[in-house]
Amino acid sequence: MSNQTIQWFSTSKANAWQSQAHHLTQTQESANLTFTGETYQLVEGFGGCFNELGYVALNHLDSEERDQVLHALFHPEGEHKFTICRLPIGASDYALEWYSHNETDGDIEMKHFSIERDQQYLIPFIREALQLNPDLKLFASPWSPPTWMKSPKAYNYGTLRWEKDILKAYALYFVKFVQAYREAGITIHQVHVQNEVIADQKFPSCVWTGEQLREFIRDYLGPAFEEHGLDTEIWLGTINAPDPWEELMKKTSTGFDEYAHTVLSDPEAYKYIKGVGYQWAGKNAIQRTVASYPELRYMQTENECGNGENSWDYAKYVYNLYQHYFTNGVNAYIYWNMVLEPRGKSTWGWEQNSMITVDPADRKPMLNPEYYVMKHFSHFVLPGARRIGIQGSWAGNAVAFQNTDGQRALVIANPFKESRVLNLSVGEITHRLGLEPESFNTIVIPS
């Protein structure tokens, strides 16, 4: 195979998305990375989350640049080719203000359920994405139940009232959400029961135990979906356990056994569950979950969000999250806020990173480092690809995939502050690639 048939793109702090194929050479040196021939999980795709503040930021752009950003994110021929995205059920911490879809106290029959609020921001945002990619899949999760269902009655902390009428009503709340979106012409393909089940936050949140998740899915949510004939998948997510504080300081476990294993080991709960979603500290539980339940599907449901600086160092950290999650079995990787204003401040004051920043002062899109981290994966790794095995001293910094047409994509980072040599074995030829300092790279090998 000649060097000219291989594509190689690199991103460094100074230069984004540079073609480097002309720097490829062949070498007689020993390879330090080879393909093993083993195949692993199927890739379902990549995406981000639809949030109100993201839509506000997007709308600062003029129509031409706005269209370019949307095309880059969602079009099948765009830069990112997103195929699966998330949305909140009610307010996330990146809503303009907190709300649910039914704040009528005691309305257990959900007669006052409404997605009218979503018609202002989320639904227009989603419809524009669907116009570019009608096959885009959507999953949804609540950050908080309606406040009257909680103890105490507040969005930003507390628990679901564990009463039969409330649990039945909350299952119906999910049903109504899926039905209402369907009536709006939007299919919800998955629901995840709760965003960050272990987090009692300053923003909309609700704490669940593994036992509560098991009972709610088994006795309420699963049967409600069956009763109403919904084919929307139920996922066990989004799990952000184990809690690092509990593990480190109290020496008590809050991880795989307490959440995923507690739920999935119950056959009557398991039968309703199609997959498991992990984020944040969930990265420490995914390996055991995949090992125990390899037949299920897995998703990294929310990329860790930084502090609003959109720094190169944090992009390096985020790259390692992609590598970790795919190496440990996820089928999809979801970014958090695709677009935000500078510093990305939430309604309660947390500043967070985004792929794209839009300053309302100059109305121009700025492509941040994590934009390119995502592109190094999603531009070439398509739905239906499989992760494939690699071995060698670079394997801990890389992950490889093979698309359905046989094309292979190797994504690799050089974490060091100096150039390093990758000697990549492809067939009978070893290719020498000089990886730039602190760079992300994608090497594409045709079938």
Residue, then its C-alpha position, 0 to 999 in steps of 0.5 A: m500500500s503506497n503512502q499516497t493512499i493513506q489519509w492523515f489529519s492532525t490538530s495541534k494547538a497552533n494548527a487545526w485539521q492539517s493534512q499530513a499525508h505528504h509527510l508519510t514515509q516507509t521505514q524498516e524500523s520495528a512497528n510500535l503499533t499494529f492491528t490485531g485483527e480482533t473486532y469489538q463493539l458496533v459504533e452507533g454514532f456521535g452527537g451533542c445535546f440540544n439545550e435552550l442556551g445553545y439555541v440562543a447562542l446559535n441565533h446570534l449568527d447571521s443566516e449564512e454562518r448559522d447554516q454553516v454551523l448546523h451543516a457542520l454538525f448534522h449533515p451526513e456530509g458535514e464535518h461531524k455527521f452527528t447521528i444521535c443527540r440528547l435533549p432534556i425532559g423539562a429544564s436542564d441547567y442550560a435552560l433559560e429558567w427552570y421548568s417541567h412539563n406539568e407543574t399542576d400539583g396533584d395532577i396524577e392523570m397528567k391532564h395538564f401535561s404540555i410541551e408548549r415551552d419546548q416549542q420556543y427553543l428545543i423543538p425548532f433547534i431539533r427540527e433544523a437538525l432533522q432537516l439536515n439529517p432525517d435519520l438523526k436519533l434522539f434520546a431524552s432524560p429529565w434533570s428533575p421531575p415536576t416539583w410537586m412530585k419531589s421531597p422537598k418541592a424544589y427543582n434543584y435537589g431532593t428525591l422523588r416521593w416514593e408513593k405508588d400514585i406518584l410513581k405511576a404518575y411519573a411513568l405516565y409523565f414519560v409516556k406523555f412526553v414521548q407521545a407529545y413529541r411524536e405529535a410534533g413530528i419528532t421521534i424519541h428513540q430512547v429515554h434515560v430515567q434520570n440525569e446523574v442519578i447520584a448528584d444532589q445539585k444546585f441545578p435541576s436534579c433528583v437523587w435515585t438509589g439503584e433499588q429505586l431505579r430497579e423498582f421504577i423501571r420494573d413496576y412502573l415505567g416498563p409496564a406503562f410503555e407496554e400499556h401505551g404501545l410505545d416502542t421507545e427504548i428504556w435505558l438505565g441512565t444517565i449514571n454518574a456513579p461511583d461518587p468520588w467523595e464516597e469512594l475516597m473519603k468514606k471508603t464506601s462503594t457507590g458504583f457498579d454493584e450499587y447501580a447497574h448490577t442492582v438493576l440489571s440482575d433483576p430479570e423483571a427489570y432487565k427485560y425492559i432495558k436496552g442499554v446503559g448510559y454513563q457520564w462523569a464518574g460513571k467512567n469508573a464503572i463502565q468496564r465492569t458493566v460491559a464485562s457483566y452484560p456484554e449483550l447490552r448497548y452502552m453510551q457515554t451520555e455527556n462529555e465532561c464540561g470543563n470551566g468555560e476556558n475551552s483550553w487546549d489542556y482540557a481538550k487533551y483530557v477530553y480526548n482521553l475520555y473518548q479513548h477510555y470510553f470506546t476502549n471499554g465498550v461504548n457504542a456512542y459518544i455524546y458531547w454536552n453543549m454544542v454551542l454557547e456564548p463566551r465562557g458558557k455560563s449556565t443559569w446558576g453560574w457554572e461556566q462550561n466549555s462548548m464545541i463552538t463559541v458565539d460572541p453576541a458582540d461580533r456574531k462570529p463562530m469560534l471553533n474550540p479545541e474540543y470541536y476538533v477532538m470530536k471531528h477526529f472521531s466523528h468525521f471518519v468513524l461512521p455508524g455501523a463501524r466496529r472498534i478493532g484491536i490494536q497493540g503496541s506502545w501507542a495503544g494506550n493513546a489510540v483507538a481504531f475502527q473499521n467502517t462497513d466498507g472496510q476503511r480503517a480509522l486510527v485516532i491517536a494522540n501524542p500527549f508529549k511536549e515533543s514530537r514522537v514517532l509512530n511506526l504503524s504496521v499496515g499489511e507488510i509495510t511499516h509507515r513512519l509518522g512524526l506526530e506533532p507535540e500534544s496533537f490529535n491525529t486521525i489516520v485513514i487506511p482504505s480497504 
